[in-house]
Amino acid sequence: MKRLDLHRTRHEDVRRKVIRFVEHSWGSGQEGEIITGNSPKMKALTISILDEYGLSYQRGRKFDVHNRGYIVVLFE
């Protein structure tokens, strides 16, 4: 599974990092995790980019109800 950890990333750098991660993983058919932490702004920035690319994602995993600090993406 591919991972992008956005801890210690400034909000103004999120777009560049997420786009690079998405374009590098595009079409792989794999799942990826983008670790956002609990920052609502970091999650919103990340989700807006995933929406631009039309990717399927979910916040955390269904069985992991205590940790919602990441987003799972399917790179179809």
C-alpha positions, 0 to 999 in steps of 0.5 A: 500500500502506498502512503503519503504522510502530511504531518509537518507539511504546511497547508500551502504545500499540501496541494503539490504533495497530494497531486504528485502522490496521486499522479504517481499512483494513478491507474495502479489499482492499489489502495493508498493512504494519505495521513492527514492527522486530525486537522479539518483544514488538512483533510478538506484540502486533501479531499478537494484534490481527490474530488478534482481527480474523481477518485474514490476515497473514505475517511479512515476505515470502517473497522478503525473507528478510533483513528480517522486521521487518514484517508484511504484512496483507491487508484483505479 
